[in-house]
Amino acid sequence: MKTVIIGDIHGRNIWKDIVSKESYDRVIFVGDYFDSFDIPGIDQIYNFNEICNFAKSSPKEVVLLVGNHDLHYMQIGQSYSGFQSALQFDISRILSDNRDLLSMIYRFDNVVVSHAGVSPIWMNENFDRNWSYDNMTDKLNDLFKFRPRSFRFSGWDPYGDDPSQSPVWIRPSSLLKSNTRNSNLIKAHLIQIFGHTQMSQEQIQNRDKWLGPRFFAVDTLEIGYYLVYQDQNFTYNTI
């Protein structure tokens, strides 16, 4: 089974080229559909609507995850950089209309995909340590459905580089620190795929050096990459 994972969209329609060139069984978008500094807001809305239509009409599985640049339009009481106040009601409405398509996390095989990554420290704080690898997907998606404010920005670092940050905010260095050798997720031999933090060409070409064997970063559309998983192998393909 072939899975294509597409990084932070931010209004780009390059995803159409990716899905047209690949023969796939599943496509996963990691969120951040809005808040481009280059693409007009109305085009961002149109592009998200196209993504939703693709998810609804495709005979293959299409997964839409939520990112921090989507979350702050969901009336959680916070707004972040890039927030488009003039279009907040339009974006909020289209997110609400398609809320059933959105989820916080997706799991297949021994792989978990989320916008920024899952910190066991954050999980322990929000679920009173009453969680496991087996139930984490349901717990996170239910929490997003019923209490989306739980995923708001928190912690001490203004950039989000804090192990106690949520799955839409944590940065790679803190994600690695939170997933120590004794953590639930490392013990389960879990592989995490995430976007949120833009990667450079050098970081992708030397991924093991930057992230280690169990983490794959996909905020890479800017440098022309997306991730493909097939037969338990990961490959960064070029657009």
C-alpha positions as CSV (number, residue, x, y, z in Angstrom):
1,M,0.0,0.0,0.0
2,K,1.4,3.4,-1.1
3,T,0.9,6.4,1.1
4,V,1.7,10.0,0.0
5,I,2.3,12.5,2.8
6,I,2.1,16.2,1.8
7,G,3.5,18.9,4.0
8,D,2.2,22.4,5.1
9,I,0.0,23.7,2.3
10,H,-0.3,27.5,3.2
11,G,-2.5,28.1,0.1
12,R,-0.3,26.2,-2.4
13,N,-2.1,24.2,-5.1
14,I,1.1,22.1,-5.9
15,W,-0.6,19.2,-4.2
16,K,-2.6,18.7,-7.4
17,D,0.6,18.0,-9.3
18,I,1.7,15.5,-6.6
19,V,-1.5,13.5,-6.6
20,S,-1.7,13.5,-10.4
21,K,1.8,12.1,-10.8
22,E,1.6,9.5,-8.1
23,S,-0.1,6.1,-8.1
24,Y,-1.3,6.0,-4.5
25,D,-3.6,4.2,-2.1
26,R,-3.7,7.0,0.5
27,V,-2.9,10.7,0.7
28,I,-2.3,12.5,4.0
29,F,-2.2,16.3,4.3
30,V,-0.5,17.5,7.5
31,G,-2.5,20.8,7.8
32,D,-1.8,24.5,7.8
33,Y,-4.0,25.1,4.8
34,F,-4.1,28.9,5.4
35,D,-1.9,32.0,6.3
36,S,0.4,32.4,3.3
37,F,2.3,35.7,3.0
38,D,2.3,35.4,-0.8
39,I,-1.0,33.9,-1.9
40,P,-4.2,36.0,-1.5
41,G,-6.5,34.9,1.2
42,I,-9.4,34.2,-1.2
43,D,-7.2,31.9,-3.2
44,Q,-6.2,30.1,0.0
45,I,-9.9,29.5,0.7
46,Y,-10.6,28.3,-2.8
47,N,-7.6,25.9,-2.5
48,F,-8.8,24.5,0.8
49,N,-12.2,24.0,-0.8
50,E,-10.6,22.1,-3.6
51,I,-8.7,19.9,-1.1
52,C,-12.0,19.1,0.7
53,N,-13.7,18.3,-2.6
54,F,-10.8,16.0,-3.5
55,A,-11.2,14.2,-0.1
56,K,-14.9,13.8,-0.6
57,S,-14.8,12.6,-4.2
58,S,-11.6,10.5,-4.3
59,P,-12.1,6.7,-4.5
60,K,-8.8,6.4,-2.5
61,E,-8.3,7.3,1.2
62,V,-7.6,11.0,1.8
63,V,-6.7,12.2,5.3
64,L,-6.9,15.9,6.3
65,L,-5.0,16.8,9.5
66,V,-5.3,20.2,11.2
67,G,-2.4,22.6,11.9
68,N,-1.9,25.6,14.1
69,H,-2.6,28.0,11.2
70,D,-6.1,26.3,10.9
71,L,-6.8,25.9,14.6
72,H,-6.7,29.6,15.4
73,Y,-9.7,30.2,13.1
74,M,-11.7,27.7,15.2
75,Q,-12.7,30.1,18.0
76,I,-10.1,28.9,20.5
77,G,-9.3,32.3,21.8
78,Q,-5.8,32.7,20.3
79,S,-4.4,33.9,17.0
80,Y,-0.9,33.5,15.7
81,S,1.4,35.0,13.1
82,G,-0.2,35.2,9.7
83,F,-3.8,35.4,11.1
84,Q,-6.0,37.0,8.5
85,S,-8.5,39.0,10.5
86,A,-10.3,40.3,7.4
87,L,-11.1,36.8,6.3
88,Q,-11.5,35.1,9.7
89,F,-15.2,34.6,9.4
90,D,-14.9,33.1,5.9
91,I,-12.1,30.8,6.9
92,S,-13.9,29.8,10.1
93,R,-17.0,29.0,8.2
94,I,-15.3,26.8,5.6
95,L,-13.4,24.9,8.4
96,S,-16.7,24.5,10.2
97,D,-18.5,23.2,7.1
98,N,-15.8,20.6,6.6
99,R,-15.0,19.8,10.3
100,D,-15.9,16.2,9.8
101,L,-13.0,15.8,7.4
102,L,-10.5,17.1,9.8
103,S,-8.6,15.2,12.5
104,M,-5.7,15.7,14.8
105,I,-3.7,12.5,14.2
106,Y,-3.7,9.6,11.9
107,R,-2.1,6.1,12.5
108,F,-1.2,3.3,10.1
109,D,1.1,0.4,10.6
110,N,3.6,1.6,13.2
111,V,3.4,5.2,11.9
112,V,1.7,8.2,13.4
113,V,1.2,11.4,11.4
114,S,0.3,14.7,13.0
115,H,0.9,18.4,12.2
116,A,3.9,18.9,14.6
117,G,4.4,15.6,16.5
118,V,3.3,14.0,19.7
119,S,5.0,14.6,23.0
120,P,4.5,12.0,25.7
121,I,5.0,14.8,28.2
122,W,2.0,16.7,26.7
123,M,0.0,13.5,26.6
124,N,0.7,12.7,30.2
125,E,-0.3,16.3,31.2
126,N,-3.6,16.2,29.2
127,F,-4.6,12.6,29.9
128,D,-3.3,12.1,33.4
129,R,-1.0,9.3,32.1
130,N,-4.1,7.3,31.2
131,W,-3.2,6.7,27.6
132,S,-1.2,4.2,25.5
133,Y,0.0,3.7,22.0
134,D,-3.1,1.7,21.3
135,N,-5.6,4.4,22.3
136,M,-3.7,7.6,21.6
137,T,-5.3,8.1,18.2
138,D,-8.9,8.0,19.5
139,K,-8.0,10.1,22.5
140,L,-6.4,12.9,20.5
141,N,-9.1,12.9,17.8
142,D,-11.9,12.9,20.4
143,L,-10.1,15.7,22.3
144,F,-9.9,17.8,19.1
145,K,-13.6,17.1,18.4
146,F,-14.9,18.1,21.8
147,R,-12.2,20.3,23.3
148,P,-10.1,21.9,20.5
149,R,-8.9,24.6,22.9
150,S,-6.7,21.9,24.5
151,F,-4.3,22.2,21.6
152,R,-3.7,26.0,22.0
153,F,-0.2,27.4,22.3
154,S,1.3,27.1,25.8
155,G,4.7,26.7,27.4
156,W,7.6,29.1,28.0
157,D,9.2,29.4,24.5
158,P,7.6,31.9,22.1
159,Y,8.6,29.8,19.1
160,G,7.0,26.6,20.6
161,D,10.3,24.8,21.2
162,D,9.0,23.3,24.4
163,P,8.4,19.5,25.2
164,S,5.1,20.4,26.8
165,Q,3.6,21.8,23.6
166,S,0.7,20.3,21.8
167,P,0.7,18.2,18.6
168,V,0.1,21.3,16.5
169,W,2.9,23.3,18.1
170,I,5.9,21.3,19.3
171,R,9.2,21.9,17.4
172,P,11.5,19.1,16.3
173,S,14.2,19.5,18.9
174,S,11.6,19.4,21.8
175,L,9.8,16.5,20.1
176,L,13.0,14.5,20.1
177,K,13.7,15.4,23.7
178,S,10.2,14.4,24.9
179,N,10.5,11.0,23.2
180,T,13.2,9.6,25.4
181,R,14.3,6.0,25.3
182,N,11.8,5.1,28.1
183,S,8.8,6.9,26.6
184,N,5.7,5.0,25.6
185,L,6.0,5.8,21.9
186,I,9.7,4.9,21.6
187,K,9.1,1.6,23.4
188,A,6.3,0.9,20.9
189,H,8.8,1.4,18.0
190,L,6.6,4.2,16.7
191,I,7.7,6.3,13.7
192,Q,6.4,9.9,13.7
193,I,5.8,12.1,10.6
194,F,5.2,15.8,11.1
195,G,5.3,19.2,9.4
196,H,5.1,22.6,11.1
197,T,8.8,23.4,11.0
198,Q,10.2,24.1,7.5
199,M,13.2,21.9,6.6
200,S,16.2,22.9,4.5
201,Q,17.7,20.9,1.7
202,E,20.6,19.9,3.9
203,Q,18.4,18.7,6.7
204,I,16.4,16.5,4.3
205,Q,19.5,15.1,2.7
206,N,21.0,14.4,6.1
207,R,17.8,13.4,7.9
208,D,19.3,10.8,10.2
209,K,21.8,13.4,11.5
210,W,19.0,15.9,12.2
211,L,16.1,13.8,13.3
212,G,17.3,10.2,13.8
213,P,15.7,7.0,12.4
214,R,12.2,7.4,13.8
215,F,11.2,10.9,12.8
216,F,10.4,12.3,9.3
217,A,9.7,16.0,8.7
218,V,7.5,17.0,5.7
219,D,7.2,20.8,5.8
220,T,9.2,20.6,2.6
221,L,7.0,21.9,-0.2
222,E,9.0,25.1,-0.3
223,I,12.1,23.1,-1.2
224,G,10.2,20.8,-3.6
225,Y,9.8,17.6,-1.6
226,Y,7.0,15.3,-0.3
227,L,7.2,12.0,1.5
228,V,6.1,8.5,0.2
229,Y,5.7,5.4,2.3
230,Q,5.6,2.0,0.6
231,D,6.6,-1.5,1.7
232,Q,7.8,-0.1,5.0
233,N,10.2,2.3,3.2
234,F,10.2,6.1,3.2
235,T,11.3,8.1,0.3
236,Y,11.4,11.9,-0.3
237,N,10.2,12.5,-3.8
238,T,10.7,15.7,-5.8
239,I,7.7,17.7,-7.1
